[in-house]
Amino acid sequence: MNEDKVKGLIGKIFNDIATGIETGKFAEKIKVGITLLGSEHGIENIVKGAELASGRSGSYEVILIGPKVDTKLKIVEAETEEEQHKKMEELLDSKEIDAAVTMHYNFPIGVSTVGRVITPGIGKEMYIATTTGTSSPHRVEAMVKNGLYGIITAKSMGIKEPLVGILNVDGARQVERALKELSDNGYEINFSESMRKDGGSIMRGNDLLTGTPDVMITDSLTGNLLMKIFSSFNTGGSYEALGYGYGPGIGDGYKKNILILSRASGIPVVANAIEYAAKLAKGNILEISKDEHKKAKDAKYEGILKALTKEKNKSSNSDEDIVAPKKEIVTGSISGIDIMELEDAVKELWKNGIYAESGMGCTGPIVMVNEDKLSKAIEVLRKAEYTTQESDPC
């Protein structure tokens, strides 16, 4: 530990003592429970990870939940996975523990987890929102919620103004529009800029490797895959050795601080996940979640989500009624269109008498039109909410 960190730690200790003397209240240790059954590497793997975490800090206590084992750590006994989850929930409800780490736990729809990884490019930490669970059955709505969940987690970990990026997957542009509308309505979101030359808040693979944003928004299935790659890319996949696990389950009104581990998580990740849970409990993640959801709702969050799930009816005519105008040379391009809406955007222009074709530019999907009709085409697609950008940045 360097000299500055030592001085900071000593200063914090003295401040805590002074506060305790003044108020007569000394901070109690955070208590983190971890379930023992379910690991592909056996109970011993979880116990060793718990013991490693326990030896790192005196600010939290680790409590094991599962069958009796040889350890100095406290054990709440349970013989099956179902029983250990029941005990875990009872301990959380009774406030006997402040957080829990477990495997193979089912969250309700609306709750998903925010993972924490160490990116290989420059060793920067990054939050992946989200990695397990289902925020919504609707993909784009889920990703918008994931963005809020990522912000909540980062703020609970002490990042006051987290930088947010959106991974360039299906639905990314719709998510970007929704989050920018939320930001314009008063819910502050600090958008990250891609490290690539053309920038923007839509993140590329390069940004994953360098950890460009603090929070990377994606869908849960992609996030789950990324967690597995980041944690085990140098072990062959059967042993997750890096990172902090799949993170806390977050959702509107959800009141349990439960973090998820993969069954393939090794000793280092088990220890890191316990530390992650303790810091989230200390950062008061449940209160922050409540506060951030309220702020978002004040910025018309629920209305934005509702609009996303409505069936789009941007044309009064059926697809069969829309006929392409006479073909023209198309060298003008419009970007910022989601891949899932690309063909609909082309038909919107056809309906307005503008010949258009779909294509793929250097930053993703594009609509191509005649250069002379580029301005009018942009205006049509903006009005129909297919794009917020002006032209392809190549």
C-alpha positions as CSV (number, residue, x, y, z in Angstrom):
1,M,0.0,0.0,0.0
2,N,1.5,3.4,-1.0
3,E,2.0,6.3,1.5
4,D,-1.0,8.3,0.3
5,K,-3.4,5.3,0.8
6,V,-1.9,4.7,4.3
7,K,-2.5,8.3,5.2
8,G,-6.0,8.2,3.9
9,L,-6.8,5.0,5.8
10,I,-5.4,6.5,9.0
11,G,-7.4,9.7,8.5
12,K,-10.6,7.7,8.0
13,I,-10.0,5.7,11.1
14,F,-9.5,8.8,13.3
15,N,-12.6,10.4,11.7
16,D,-14.7,7.3,12.5
17,I,-13.4,7.4,16.1
18,A,-14.2,11.1,16.5
19,T,-17.7,10.5,15.1
20,G,-18.2,7.6,17.5
21,I,-17.1,9.7,20.5
22,E,-19.3,12.6,19.5
23,T,-22.4,10.5,18.8
24,G,-21.8,7.6,21.1
25,K,-22.4,5.3,18.1
26,F,-19.6,3.3,16.5
27,A,-20.2,1.8,13.1
28,E,-21.1,-1.9,13.2
29,K,-19.4,-4.3,10.8
30,I,-21.1,-4.9,7.6
31,K,-22.2,-8.6,7.5
32,V,-22.1,-10.5,4.2
33,G,-23.6,-14.0,3.8
34,I,-22.5,-16.5,1.2
35,T,-24.1,-19.8,0.3
36,L,-21.8,-22.8,0.0
37,L,-23.7,-25.3,-2.2
38,G,-23.8,-25.1,-6.0
39,S,-20.3,-24.4,-7.1
40,E,-18.8,-26.6,-9.9
41,H,-15.5,-26.4,-8.0
42,G,-17.0,-27.7,-4.7
43,I,-17.7,-26.3,-1.3
44,E,-14.0,-25.9,-0.4
45,N,-13.7,-23.4,-3.3
46,I,-16.4,-21.1,-1.7
47,V,-15.0,-21.5,1.8
48,K,-11.5,-20.6,0.7
49,G,-12.8,-17.5,-1.2
50,A,-14.8,-16.5,1.9
51,E,-11.8,-16.9,4.2
52,L,-9.7,-14.9,1.7
53,A,-12.2,-12.1,1.7
54,S,-12.5,-12.2,5.5
55,G,-8.8,-11.7,5.9
56,R,-8.7,-8.6,3.6
57,S,-10.6,-6.2,5.8
58,G,-11.9,-5.7,9.3
59,S,-14.8,-3.6,8.1
60,Y,-17.1,-6.6,7.2
61,E,-17.8,-10.0,8.6
62,V,-18.4,-13.1,6.3
63,I,-21.1,-15.6,7.3
64,L,-21.3,-19.0,5.6
65,I,-24.7,-20.5,4.8
66,G,-24.7,-24.2,4.1
67,P,-23.5,-27.5,5.5
68,K,-21.1,-27.6,8.4
69,V,-17.4,-27.2,7.4
70,D,-14.1,-26.9,9.1
71,T,-13.5,-23.1,9.3
72,K,-13.3,-20.2,11.8
73,L,-16.0,-18.4,10.0
74,K,-19.6,-18.4,11.4
75,I,-21.9,-20.9,9.8
76,V,-25.7,-20.8,9.5
77,E,-26.4,-24.5,8.6
78,A,-28.4,-25.6,5.6
79,E,-28.3,-29.0,3.8
80,T,-29.7,-28.2,0.4
81,E,-29.6,-25.4,-2.1
82,E,-33.3,-24.6,-1.6
83,E,-32.8,-24.6,2.2
84,Q,-29.7,-22.3,2.0
85,H,-31.6,-19.8,-0.2
86,K,-34.5,-19.8,2.3
87,K,-32.0,-19.2,5.2
88,M,-30.3,-16.5,3.2
89,E,-33.6,-14.6,2.6
90,E,-34.5,-14.9,6.3
91,L,-31.2,-13.5,7.3
92,L,-31.6,-10.6,4.9
93,D,-35.2,-9.9,6.0
94,S,-34.2,-9.9,9.7
95,K,-31.2,-7.6,9.0
96,E,-28.8,-10.2,10.4
97,I,-26.8,-9.8,7.2
98,D,-26.6,-6.7,5.0
99,A,-25.9,-8.5,1.8
100,A,-25.6,-12.0,0.3
101,V,-23.7,-13.7,-2.4
102,T,-25.1,-16.8,-4.0
103,M,-25.3,-19.0,-7.1
104,H,-28.2,-20.0,-9.3
105,Y,-30.8,-17.7,-7.7
106,N,-34.0,-16.7,-9.5
107,F,-34.9,-13.0,-9.5
108,P,-38.4,-11.8,-10.4
109,I,-39.0,-10.2,-13.8
110,G,-37.9,-6.6,-13.6
111,V,-34.7,-7.4,-11.6
112,S,-31.3,-8.0,-13.2
113,T,-27.7,-7.9,-12.0
114,V,-24.8,-5.4,-12.7
115,G,-21.5,-7.2,-13.1
116,R,-18.1,-5.7,-12.3
117,V,-15.1,-6.6,-14.5
118,I,-11.4,-5.7,-14.9
119,T,-10.9,-4.8,-18.6
120,P,-7.8,-6.3,-20.2
121,G,-6.7,-3.2,-22.2
122,I,-5.6,-1.0,-19.3
123,G,-6.8,-2.8,-16.2
124,K,-9.7,-0.4,-15.7
125,E,-12.8,-1.6,-13.8
126,M,-16.1,-1.4,-15.6
127,Y,-19.7,-2.2,-14.7
128,I,-21.7,-4.3,-17.2
129,A,-25.4,-3.6,-17.1
130,T,-26.7,-6.2,-17.0
131,T,-25.5,-9.8,-16.6
132,T,-28.2,-12.1,-15.3
133,G,-32.0,-11.7,-14.8
134,T,-34.6,-10.1,-17.0
135,S,-35.3,-6.3,-16.6
136,S,-38.2,-6.6,-19.1
137,P,-39.4,-9.1,-21.7
138,H,-39.1,-6.2,-24.2
139,R,-35.5,-5.9,-25.3
140,V,-35.1,-2.1,-25.7
141,E,-37.1,-1.3,-22.5
142,A,-34.9,-3.8,-20.7
143,M,-31.7,-2.1,-21.9
144,V,-33.0,1.3,-20.8
145,K,-33.7,-0.1,-17.4
146,N,-30.3,-1.7,-17.4
147,G,-28.8,1.7,-17.9
148,L,-30.5,3.0,-14.7
149,Y,-29.4,-0.1,-12.8
150,G,-25.8,0.4,-13.9
151,I,-25.9,4.1,-12.7
152,I,-27.4,3.0,-9.4
153,T,-24.6,0.4,-8.9
154,A,-21.8,2.8,-9.8
155,K,-23.1,5.5,-7.5
156,S,-23.4,3.0,-4.7
157,M,-19.8,2.2,-5.2
158,G,-18.8,5.9,-4.9
159,I,-18.7,7.1,-8.5
160,K,-20.8,10.3,-8.2
161,E,-21.1,11.0,-12.0
162,P,-20.6,7.7,-13.8
163,L,-19.9,7.8,-17.5
164,V,-22.4,5.7,-19.4
165,G,-21.9,4.0,-22.8
166,I,-24.3,1.7,-24.8
167,L,-22.8,-1.3,-26.5
168,N,-23.4,-1.5,-30.2
169,V,-25.9,-4.3,-30.2
170,D,-29.5,-4.6,-31.6
171,G,-31.6,-1.9,-30.1
172,A,-28.7,0.4,-29.1
173,R,-29.9,3.4,-31.1
174,Q,-33.4,3.2,-29.6
175,V,-31.9,2.9,-26.1
176,E,-29.7,6.0,-26.8
177,R,-32.7,8.0,-27.9
178,A,-34.7,7.0,-24.8
179,L,-31.9,7.8,-22.4
180,K,-31.2,11.1,-24.0
181,E,-34.9,12.0,-23.7
182,L,-34.7,11.0,-20.1
183,S,-31.6,13.2,-19.6
184,D,-33.3,16.1,-21.4
185,N,-36.2,15.7,-19.0
186,G,-34.0,16.4,-16.0
187,Y,-32.5,13.0,-15.0
188,E,-28.7,13.6,-15.3
189,I,-26.9,11.0,-17.4
190,N,-23.2,11.5,-18.3
191,F,-22.7,9.9,-21.6
192,S,-19.3,8.5,-22.5
193,E,-17.5,9.1,-25.8
194,S,-16.2,6.1,-27.7
195,M,-12.4,5.9,-28.0
196,R,-12.8,5.5,-31.7
197,K,-12.2,8.5,-34.0
198,D,-15.9,9.1,-34.7
199,G,-16.8,9.1,-30.9
200,G,-20.4,9.0,-29.8
201,S,-22.1,7.2,-26.9
202,I,-22.5,3.9,-28.9
203,M,-19.6,1.8,-27.8
204,R,-17.5,-0.6,-29.9
205,G,-15.5,-3.7,-29.0
206,N,-12.5,-1.5,-28.5
207,D,-14.3,0.3,-25.7
208,L,-15.0,-3.0,-24.0
209,L,-11.4,-3.9,-23.9
210,T,-10.3,-0.5,-22.5
211,G,-13.2,0.2,-20.2
212,T,-14.1,3.5,-21.9
213,P,-17.3,4.0,-19.9
214,D,-17.8,3.3,-16.2
215,V,-21.1,1.7,-17.1
216,M,-21.6,-0.4,-20.3
217,I,-25.2,-0.9,-21.2
218,T,-26.2,-4.1,-23.0
219,D,-28.8,-6.8,-22.9
220,S,-28.5,-9.5,-20.2
221,L,-27.6,-12.3,-22.5
222,T,-24.8,-10.4,-24.1
223,G,-23.7,-9.1,-20.6
224,N,-23.6,-12.7,-19.3
225,L,-21.4,-13.8,-22.2
226,L,-19.1,-10.8,-21.6
227,M,-18.8,-11.6,-17.9
228,K,-17.7,-15.2,-18.8
229,I,-15.1,-13.9,-21.3
230,F,-13.7,-11.2,-19.1
231,S,-13.4,-13.5,-16.0
232,S,-12.0,-16.7,-17.7
233,F,-10.4,-15.7,-21.0
234,N,-7.0,-16.8,-19.6
235,T,-8.1,-20.0,-17.9
236,G,-9.9,-21.9,-20.7
237,G,-13.4,-21.1,-19.5
238,S,-13.9,-23.6,-16.8
239,Y,-12.6,-21.4,-14.0
240,E,-13.5,-17.8,-13.6
241,A,-10.5,-16.1,-12.1
242,L,-10.9,-12.4,-12.6
243,G,-13.4,-9.8,-11.7
244,Y,-16.1,-9.4,-9.0
245,G,-18.9,-11.6,-10.2
246,Y,-22.3,-10.9,-11.8
247,G,-23.3,-8.4,-9.2
248,P,-26.3,-7.2,-7.3
249,G,-29.9,-7.7,-8.5
250,I,-31.6,-4.3,-8.9
251,G,-35.1,-3.4,-9.8
252,D,-37.8,-0.8,-9.0
253,G,-38.9,-1.6,-5.4
254,Y,-36.6,-4.6,-5.0
255,K,-35.4,-4.6,-1.4
256,K,-32.7,-7.3,-1.1
257,N,-29.0,-6.8,-1.7
258,I,-28.3,-10.2,-3.3
259,L,-25.2,-10.7,-5.6
260,I,-24.8,-13.5,-8.1
261,L,-21.8,-15.7,-8.7
262,S,-21.4,-18.2,-11.5
263,R,-21.0,-21.8,-10.6
264,A,-17.7,-21.6,-12.4
265,S,-16.4,-18.8,-10.2
266,G,-13.0,-19.5,-8.6
267,I,-11.6,-18.5,-5.3
268,P,-10.4,-15.0,-6.3
269,V,-13.8,-14.1,-7.8
270,V,-15.6,-15.5,-4.7
271,A,-13.5,-13.2,-2.5
272,N,-14.0,-10.2,-4.8
273,A,-17.8,-10.7,-4.9
274,I,-18.0,-10.7,-1.1
275,E,-16.0,-7.4,-1.1
276,Y,-18.2,-6.0,-3.8
277,A,-21.3,-6.9,-1.7
278,A,-19.9,-5.3,1.4
279,K,-19.1,-2.0,-0.4
280,L,-22.6,-1.9,-1.9
281,A,-24.1,-2.4,1.5
282,K,-21.9,0.3,2.9
283,G,-22.8,2.6,0.0
284,N,-26.5,2.0,0.8
285,I,-27.5,0.6,-2.5
286,L,-31.1,0.0,-1.6
287,E,-31.6,3.7,-0.7
288,I,-29.8,4.9,-3.7
289,S,-31.9,2.6,-5.9
290,K,-35.0,4.1,-4.4
291,D,-33.8,7.7,-4.8
292,E,-32.6,7.2,-8.4
293,H,-35.8,5.5,-9.5
294,K,-37.7,8.5,-8.0
295,K,-35.5,11.0,-9.8
296,A,-36.0,9.1,-13.1
297,K,-39.8,8.9,-12.6
298,D,-39.8,12.7,-12.1
299,A,-38.2,12.9,-15.5
300,K,-41.0,10.9,-17.2
301,Y,-39.1,7.6,-17.1
302,E,-42.3,5.5,-17.0
303,G,-43.8,7.3,-19.9
304,I,-40.6,6.8,-21.9
305,L,-40.7,3.1,-21.1
306,K,-44.3,2.8,-22.0
307,A,-43.7,4.4,-25.4
308,L,-41.0,1.9,-26.2
309,T,-43.3,-1.1,-25.7
310,K,-46.1,0.2,-27.8
311,E,-46.5,-1.3,-31.2
312,K,-45.1,1.2,-33.7
313,N,-47.7,2.4,-36.1
314,K,-45.6,4.9,-38.1
315,S,-47.5,4.2,-41.3
316,S,-51.2,4.2,-41.8
317,N,-50.6,1.9,-44.8
318,S,-49.6,-1.8,-44.7
319,D,-46.2,-2.8,-46.0
320,E,-48.0,-4.2,-49.1
321,D,-49.3,-0.7,-49.9
322,I,-45.9,1.0,-49.9
323,V,-44.2,1.0,-53.3
324,A,-40.6,2.1,-53.8
325,P,-40.3,5.3,-55.9
326,K,-38.2,5.3,-59.1
327,K,-34.7,4.1,-58.4
328,E,-32.0,6.8,-58.1
329,I,-28.3,7.0,-57.4
330,V,-27.9,6.9,-53.6
331,T,-24.6,8.3,-52.3
332,G,-26.0,10.3,-49.3
333,S,-26.2,8.4,-46.1
334,I,-28.0,8.7,-42.8
335,S,-26.8,6.9,-39.6
336,G,-28.0,6.6,-36.1
337,I,-30.7,4.1,-37.1
338,D,-31.2,0.9,-35.1
339,I,-30.7,-2.3,-37.1
340,M,-34.1,-3.5,-36.0
341,E,-35.8,-0.4,-37.5
342,L,-33.7,-0.1,-40.7
343,E,-36.2,-1.5,-43.2
344,D,-39.0,0.4,-41.6
345,A,-37.0,3.6,-42.0
346,V,-36.5,2.8,-45.7
347,K,-40.2,2.3,-46.2
348,E,-41.0,5.6,-44.3
349,L,-38.9,7.4,-46.9
350,W,-40.6,5.5,-49.8
351,K,-44.0,6.6,-48.3
352,N,-42.8,10.2,-48.5
353,G,-41.7,9.8,-52.1
354,I,-38.0,9.5,-51.5
355,Y,-36.1,6.5,-53.0
356,A,-33.9,4.9,-50.3
357,E,-31.9,1.7,-49.7
358,S,-30.5,0.2,-46.5
359,G,-26.8,-0.4,-46.0
360,M,-24.0,-0.8,-43.5
361,G,-21.7,2.2,-42.8
362,C,-18.5,2.3,-40.8
363,T,-20.5,2.9,-37.6
364,G,-23.4,0.5,-38.3
365,P,-26.7,0.6,-40.2
366,I,-27.3,3.4,-42.6
367,V,-30.1,4.5,-45.0
368,M,-28.8,5.7,-48.4
369,V,-30.6,8.3,-50.5
370,N,-29.8,10.7,-53.3
371,E,-27.5,13.5,-52.2
372,D,-30.0,16.1,-53.4
373,K,-32.7,14.6,-51.1
374,L,-30.5,14.1,-48.0
375,S,-31.7,17.0,-46.0
376,K,-35.4,16.2,-46.6
377,A,-34.8,12.5,-45.9
378,I,-33.1,13.4,-42.5
379,E,-36.1,15.6,-41.7
380,V,-38.6,12.8,-42.4
381,L,-36.7,10.2,-40.4
382,R,-36.2,12.6,-37.5
383,K,-39.9,13.4,-37.4
384,A,-40.7,9.7,-37.4
385,E,-38.1,9.2,-34.6
386,Y,-35.9,6.8,-36.6
387,T,-32.7,8.9,-36.1
388,T,-31.3,11.8,-34.2
389,Q,-28.1,12.1,-36.3
390,E,-27.5,13.9,-39.5
391,S,-25.2,11.9,-41.7
392,D,-22.8,9.0,-41.8
393,P,-19.6,10.1,-40.2
394,C,-17.2,8.1,-42.5
